Amino acid sequence: MMMMMMEEEQVSCLSTCRVKVLEISGYGGTCKELKQMRHFLGKLKYLETVKISLQIEKNDNYRQRVTNVLKKLPRLSSKCQIHFF
């Protein structure tokens, strides 16, 4: 029972970080990258700006889908804006 409790209460050091700007370069839209973005956006409560440099060599339709998915991710900070370059 104690082991189960510890697994459910995973604490992230990101929740206490006062990071306001996060810059990501070479984002390719992989499942692993999406999971990381979900983690960052869900844990960084002081985050105001995320700048993402996309490295997507597929067609524009795929690029648009990736940006739409990222824009729709839930964010802990209500001030958080996502910008692509």
SEMARKE-952829 format. One line per 3 residues: number of its first residue (from 1); their letters; for each residue z, y, x of N, C-alpha, C, O, CB. Coordinates in pm, 1 decimal. Glycine has a CB too. Layout:
// residues N
NUM) A) Z,Y,X,Z,Y,X,Z,Y,X,Z,Y,X,Z,Y,X | ...
***
This chain:
// residues 85
1) MMM) 0.0,-118.9,81.8,0.0,0.0,0.0,0.0,126.0,86.6,-70.4,222.3,56.2,120.1,-0.6,-93.3 | 77.6,125.5,192.8,84.0,241.1,282.3,-50.6,263.7,350.1,-93.7,378.2,363.5,194.3,221.7,388.0 | -118.0,157.6,392.9,-247.4,168.5,458.9,-349.8,229.0,363.4,-430.7,312.5,403.8,-294.9,30.7,509.0
4) MMM) -346.7,188.3,239.8,-439.6,238.9,140.6,-417.1,388.3,117.6,-513.1,463.7,101.4,-424.9,161.4,9.1 | -293.4,430.4,116.0,-258.5,569.7,95.3,-313.1,656.1,208.7,-364.8,765.0,183.6,-106.7,585.5,84.2 | -302.7,609.9,331.3,-349.6,685.5,446.7,-501.2,703.2,443.3,-551.1,809.6,479.8,-307.6,615.9,576.1
7) EEE) -574.4,602.3,400.8,-719.5,610.2,393.9,-764.4,712.9,291.4,-862.8,783.3,314.1,-778.2,474.2,360.5 | -695.1,722.9,180.5,-731.8,815.7,74.6,-700.5,960.2,112.1,-767.3,1051.9,64.1,-660.1,779.0,-53.6 | -601.6,981.8,195.7,-557.6,1115.8,229.7,-611.9,1161.1,365.1,-536.9,1216.1,445.8,-406.6,1122.1,229.8
10) QVS) -736.5,1139.7,390.6,-794.5,1182.3,516.6,-793.3,1334.6,523.0,-848.0,1402.2,435.9,-938.2,1127.2,532.9 | -731.3,1386.2,625.6,-720.7,1530.5,643.0,-822.6,1573.3,747.5,-837.5,1508.8,851.3,-576.2,1572.5,684.6 | -891.4,1681.1,719.4,-991.8,1732.3,811.2,-939.3,1858.9,878.2,-884.5,1947.6,812.8,-1125.0,1760.2,737.4
13) CLS) -957.0,1865.2,1009.5,-915.6,1986.0,1081.3,-1003.6,2103.9,1042.0,-966.1,2218.4,1067.0,-921.5,1963.5,1233.5 | -1118.6,2079.5,981.9,-1207.9,2187.0,941.1,-1146.8,2275.3,832.5,-1182.0,2392.7,821.2,-1338.6,2129.2,892.4 | -1056.3,2220.2,753.3,-999.6,2297.1,643.0,-912.2,2412.8,691.4,-885.8,2505.6,614.9,-918.6,2206.1,553.4
16) TCR) -867.4,2408.9,815.9,-785.5,2516.9,870.1,-863.8,2609.6,962.9,-810.1,2710.8,1008.1,-667.6,2459.0,944.3 | -988.4,2577.1,991.5,-1071.1,2659.7,1079.5,-1114.6,2787.0,1007.1,-1143.4,2785.1,887.5,-1194.8,2580.6,1128.1 | -1118.8,2895.4,1080.0,-1161.2,3023.8,1022.3,-1305.4,3055.3,1060.3,-1339.4,3170.0,1089.4,-1068.3,3137.5,1069.2
19) VKV) -1389.1,2953.2,1059.5,-1531.3,2969.8,1091.6,-1598.5,3045.8,978.2,-1587.8,3007.8,861.7,-1600.9,2831.8,1114.6 | -1668.1,3154.0,1013.7,-1738.2,3233.8,913.2,-1889.3,3213.7,919.5,-1957.9,3226.9,818.2,-1705.0,3381.0,931.1 | -1941.5,3182.0,1037.8,-2085.7,3162.8,1054.3,-2110.1,3028.4,1121.5,-2050.4,2997.1,1224.5,-2148.9,3278.5,1137.4
22) LEI) -2198.0,2950.4,1062.2,-2237.9,2821.0,1117.2,-2388.6,2824.8,1136.8,-2463.3,2853.0,1043.1,-2195.0,2701.7,1023.2 | -2433.3,2796.3,1258.8,-2576.6,2796.5,1287.2,-2618.2,2656.3,1329.7,-2561.1,2597.6,1421.6,-2612.3,2901.1,1397.6 | -2719.0,2604.1,1260.7,-2768.4,2469.0,1286.1,-2913.3,2479.8,1329.4,-2994.3,2541.6,1260.3,-2753.7,2377.4,1160.0
25) SGY) -2946.6,2420.6,1442.6,-3086.8,2422.5,1486.5,-3141.4,2280.8,1488.6,-3069.3,2185.3,1517.4,-3100.6,2487.8,1626.7 | -3268.7,2268.7,1457.8,-3334.9,2138.4,1459.6,-3298.3,2047.7,1344.1,-3299.8,1925.6,1359.2,-3303.6,2069.3,1585.8 | -3265.2,2104.6,1228.4,-3229.4,2023.5,1111.9,-3353.7,1952.3,1060.1,-3455.3,2015.6,1031.4,-3165.8,2111.2,1000.1
28) GGT) -3344.7,1819.8,1048.4,-3460.4,1741.2,1008.8,-3455.3,1681.9,869.3,-3554.3,1626.2,822.0,-3478.6,1633.4,1104.0 | -3341.2,1693.2,802.9,-3331.4,1641.7,666.8,-3296.9,1494.1,656.4,-3323.7,1432.2,553.5,-3458.4,1665.5,596.9 | -3238.0,1436.2,760.9,-3200.2,1295.1,755.7,-3075.7,1276.3,669.8,-3004.9,1372.8,640.8,-3176.0,1240.2,897.4
31) CKE) -3049.3,1154.6,629.8,-2930.0,1124.6,549.7,-2802.8,1158.9,627.1,-2706.9,1210.6,569.6,-2928.6,975.8,508.5 | -2801.9,1130.6,755.1,-2685.4,1159.8,838.9,-2660.9,1311.1,846.0,-2546.8,1356.3,836.9,-2705.0,1101.7,981.2 | -2767.2,1387.8,862.2,-2754.3,1533.8,867.7,-2706.7,1589.4,733.5,-2625.0,1681.4,729.7,-2888.6,1598.3,907.0
34) LKQ) -2756.9,1534.8,625.9,-2715.6,1578.4,492.7,-2566.5,1550.7,471.9,-2494.7,1633.9,416.4,-2799.6,1507.5,383.8 | -2521.1,1435.4,515.8,-2379.8,1399.8,505.3,-2294.0,1498.4,585.2,-2187.8,1539.8,538.7,-2356.4,1255.2,555.2 | -2339.2,1535.7,703.7,-2266.2,1631.9,785.6,-2261.9,1769.5,718.2,-2157.9,1835.4,717.5,-2330.6,1642.8,924.8
37) MRH) -2374.0,1812.0,662.2,-2378.8,1941.2,593.5,-2283.8,1941.7,473.5,-2213.1,2039.5,449.3,-2523.0,1973.0,547.7 | -2283.4,1832.3,399.8,-2193.7,1820.0,284.3,-2048.5,1832.4,329.7,-1967.0,1896.2,263.1,-2216.2,1684.8,210.9 | -2017.0,1770.6,444.0,-1881.8,1775.6,499.7,-1845.2,1918.9,540.4,-1738.0,1968.2,505.2,-1870.1,1680.8,621.1
40) FLG) -1934.5,1985.4,614.4,-1908.2,2123.2,658.3,-1888.2,2216.1,539.0,-1790.4,2290.8,534.0,-2023.6,2174.5,745.8 | -1979.4,2211.7,444.4,-1972.1,2301.2,328.7,-1850.9,2273.1,240.7,-1797.3,2363.7,177.0,-2098.4,2289.2,246.2 | -1808.7,2149.0,237.6,-1695.1,2110.4,154.6,-1560.5,2131.1,220.6,-1457.9,2123.1,153.1,-1708.2,1968.4,115.9
43) KLK) -1557.3,2157.8,351.3,-1430.2,2170.7,422.6,-1402.8,2309.0,480.7,-1286.8,2346.0,498.9,-1426.0,2071.8,532.0 | -1507.1,2385.5,510.0,-1488.3,2516.1,574.2,-1467.6,2624.1,467.7,-1564.1,2678.3,413.9,-1610.2,2551.3,664.2 | -1341.5,2654.6,438.0,-1312.6,2745.9,327.1,-1335.5,2893.0,357.8,-1336.7,2975.0,266.1,-1172.4,2727.8,284.3
46) YLE) -1353.7,2928.3,484.2,-1379.2,3068.2,520.2,-1527.2,3093.7,550.7,-1564.3,3205.2,587.4,-1294.3,3107.5,641.0 | -1609.6,2993.9,536.0,-1750.7,3003.1,571.0,-1823.8,3104.5,482.2,-1814.9,3100.3,359.5,-1816.8,2865.6,559.5 | -1896.4,3195.7,548.2,-1971.6,3298.8,475.1,-2122.3,3283.2,491.0,-2198.0,3312.5,398.5,-1929.9,3437.0,522.3
49) TVK) -2166.0,3237.4,607.6,-2308.9,3227.7,634.9,-2341.2,3097.6,708.2,-2275.0,3061.1,805.3,-2356.1,3348.3,717.2 | -2444.1,3029.2,659.8,-2497.3,2912.3,729.4,-2643.3,2942.6,759.1,-2721.9,2968.4,667.9,-2481.1,2779.5,643.9 | -2678.8,2939.3,885.4,-2816.7,2962.7,928.8,-2872.5,2828.9,975.3,-2818.9,2766.3,1066.7,-2824.7,3071.6,1043.5
52) ISL) -2980.3,2786.3,911.5,-3037.8,2654.8,941.0,-3181.2,2670.0,987.9,-3266.0,2724.6,917.3,-3031.5,2562.9,817.5 | -3206.8,2621.1,1107.7,-3342.1,2614.7,1161.7,-3396.9,2475.9,1130.9,-3348.3,2376.0,1183.8,-3344.5,2644.5,1316.5 | -3497.9,2470.5,1045.4,-3556.0,2341.9,1005.9,-3655.9,2293.0,1109.9,-3736.9,2369.6,1162.1,-3624.3,2353.6,868.9
55) QIE) -3648.0,2164.7,1138.1,-3745.2,2100.4,1226.5,-3807.3,1985.5,1148.0,-3779.7,1868.0,1172.1,-3678.3,2049.6,1360.8 | -3891.2,2023.6,1054.6,-3952.9,1925.7,965.5,-4103.2,1930.2,987.4,-4167.7,2032.3,963.5,-3916.7,1953.5,815.7 | -4157.3,1819.6,1032.5,-4300.6,1814.2,1061.6,-4381.8,1754.9,947.3,-4503.5,1739.1,957.4,-4324.4,1734.1,1186.9
58) KND) -4313.3,1722.6,839.6,-4384.2,1669.9,723.2,-4439.8,1786.1,643.7,-4424.8,1901.7,683.0,-4291.2,1582.0,635.1 | -4503.6,1756.1,532.6,-4570.4,1860.2,452.9,-4473.2,1961.8,392.7,-4352.0,1940.2,391.3,-4650.2,1795.9,341.7 | -4527.7,2071.7,343.6,-4448.2,2180.6,286.3,-4367.9,2135.7,164.5,-4259.9,2188.7,138.6,-4538.6,2296.4,247.7
61) NYR) -4419.4,2039.2,90.3,-4348.7,1988.0,-26.2,-4215.7,1925.5,15.5,-4113.2,1948.7,-48.6,-4435.3,1885.1,-101.0 | -4217.2,1847.0,121.8,-4094.7,1784.1,172.4,-3996.9,1891.5,221.6,-3876.8,1883.7,195.7,-4127.7,1684.0,287.0 | -4049.0,1990.2,291.8,-3966.3,2100.7,341.7,-3897.0,2171.9,225.2,-3778.5,2204.1,233.4,-4052.5,2201.3,422.7
64) QRV) -3970.2,2195.9,118.5,-3914.8,2262.1,0.5,-3806.1,2177.4,-64.4,-3703.7,2230.6,-107.3,-4025.4,2291.7,-100.5 | -3827.0,2047.4,-72.1,-3725.7,1957.6,-129.5,-3597.5,1960.6,-47.2,-3487.7,1963.9,-102.7,-3779.5,1813.5,-137.8 | -3611.7,1959.5,86.0,-3494.4,1962.3,174.7,-3416.3,2091.5,153.8,-3293.8,2088.1,141.7,-3537.2,1948.8,323.4
67) TNV) -3485.3,2205.0,149.4,-3414.7,2332.4,130.4,-3347.4,2338.2,-7.1,-3236.9,2391.2,-18.8,-3512.5,2450.7,146.2 | -3411.1,2285.3,-109.6,-3351.5,2283.4,-243.6,-3224.6,2199.3,-247.3,-3125.3,2238.4,-308.6,-3451.9,2229.9,-345.6 | -3227.9,2084.3,-181.9,-3109.6,1996.7,-177.0,-2994.5,2068.5,-107.5,-2881.1,2065.4,-155.4,-3142.2,1863.6,-103.7
70) LKK) -3023.2,2132.6,4.5,-2918.2,2203.0,79.1,-2860.0,2319.4,-0.8,-2739.1,2342.4,2.6,-2973.5,2254.2,212.0 | -2943.2,2391.3,-71.1,-2896.2,2504.4,-151.3,-2804.5,2460.1,-265.2,-2717.8,2536.1,-308.2,-3014.7,2581.0,-207.8 | -2823.4,2338.0,-313.9,-2745.9,2288.4,-427.7,-2616.5,2217.8,-388.7,-2538.9,2179.4,-476.2,-2829.8,2194.9,-507.9
73) LPR) -2592.0,2200.0,-258.8,-2469.1,2133.0,-216.2,-2346.8,2216.2,-254.3,-2348.6,2338.7,-242.3,-2471.2,2107.5,-64.0 | -2240.6,2149.9,-300.1,-2117.8,2223.7,-334.1,-2054.7,2284.8,-209.3,-2060.7,2227.7,-100.4,-2016.4,2130.8,-404.5 | -1994.1,2402.0,-227.5,-1932.5,2473.9,-115.4,-1789.2,2510.5,-151.0,-1760.1,2553.2,-262.7,-2013.9,2601.4,-79.6
76) LSS) -1701.2,2493.1,-55.0,-1562.0,2530.6,-75.2,-1547.5,2682.5,-81.7,-1467.3,2734.5,-159.3,-1474.3,2473.3,36.8 | -1624.5,2752.4,-0.8,-1620.0,2898.5,2.3,-1719.2,2957.1,-98.3,-1838.4,2926.7,-94.2,-1650.4,2950.6,144.6 | -1669.6,3040.1,-187.1,-1757.7,3104.3,-285.1,-1845.0,3212.3,-219.9,-1942.3,3257.4,-280.4,-1674.5,3165.7,-398.7
79) KCQ) -1811.5,3253.7,-98.2,-1887.9,3356.5,-26.0,-2003.3,3297.2,54.9,-2084.1,3372.4,109.3,-1795.5,3434.5,66.7 | -2012.7,3167.6,64.1,-2107.6,3102.0,153.3,-2252.5,3117.0,106.5,-2287.2,3081.5,-6.1,-2073.1,2955.5,165.6 | -2335.1,3170.0,195.2,-2478.3,3185.1,173.1,-2553.5,3100.5,276.2,-2514.3,3095.5,392.8,-2520.8,3335.2,182.0
82) IHF) -2660.4,3034.5,233.9,-2740.6,2953.5,325.4,-2874.4,3022.9,347.8,-2942.5,3061.3,252.7,-2761.3,2809.1,269.6 | -2911.4,3038.4,475.4,-3036.1,3102.0,513.9,-3115.9,3004.9,602.5,-3058.5,2935.5,686.5,-3009.2,3237.2,588.0 | -3247.0,3000.7,583.3,-3334.0,2914.3,661.4,-3424.8,2998.8,750.7,-3474.1,3103.9,710.0,-3417.7,2823.6,568.9
85) F) -3445.7,2950.6,872.9,-3537.8,3019.8,963.4,-3610.0,2920.0,1049.7,-3692.2,2958.4,1132.9,-3463.7,3121.2,1050.8
***
